Amino acid sequence: MNYVISLSSAKERRKHISEEFGRQSIGFKFFDAIEPYQLADCESKYGISLKDSGLTSGEKACFFSHIELWNKAIENNLSFIAVFEDDIFLGKNAQLFLNNYNWIPQNHNILKLEMFYHFVLMGFNKCPLLDKRYLRTLKKRHSGTAGYILSLEGAKSYLSFMKSYPIKNPLDHIMFEDYLNQGEMEVSQMVPAICVQADRIGSNKFKSQLEKERVNKRSKINNIKQKLFFTEKVKSEISRLIFKIKIRFCKIRFE
């Protein structure tokens, strides 16, 4: 089942999603996003405290909105669940991937469907899919939680990880960076991506409240650059050059 996280009051965004999914006859359900006044109940329900996380109230609400859907998948024993946010655009032939999940290869439990960055470091092996798309293993951070699919086991793994992990970053950084290094499952990236947030393609259709909060938070933080020893600088420069070479072969695209 496809779920779209959206505030119940976000009429314009809900209209957009209904039109976007309707164009390709893709079924979905809205999930009423968690709001700040519900945070205490969510923390108690899952045993996850965000009190000292440094997250804004909006980031905390986003965090638990996604966790609530993972829990729904687990409680209802869903083989797969697709989770989206309400400011996305869908790519061509998205219905081939969102009206059923029979195309998902065995042992692929976490699939990122969106393009946030144009270039992201991925494994070189490609798992071919329908419509000239394929999956590659994510190797480095790829931000955003605007579109992904979890198997039942993937949902269980993420939920377990969040309960035991010290939350200090927004959810997307944990899902698609920290988990890559410390989680038990591989995370796959669909290439080309089949969804993208409006602001990633230059659309000003929707204003991001989360981004406003993050800008305000960043403005309060003093960035202190630590001095590196000469050998550390050399190592850093070598690593940077190697990364630049690898990343040339890791373009995602949105189609």
Order of alpha helices (4+ residues) and beta strands (2+ residues): beta-alpha-beta-alpha-alpha-beta-beta-alpha-beta-beta-beta-beta-alpha-alpha-beta-beta-alpha-alpha
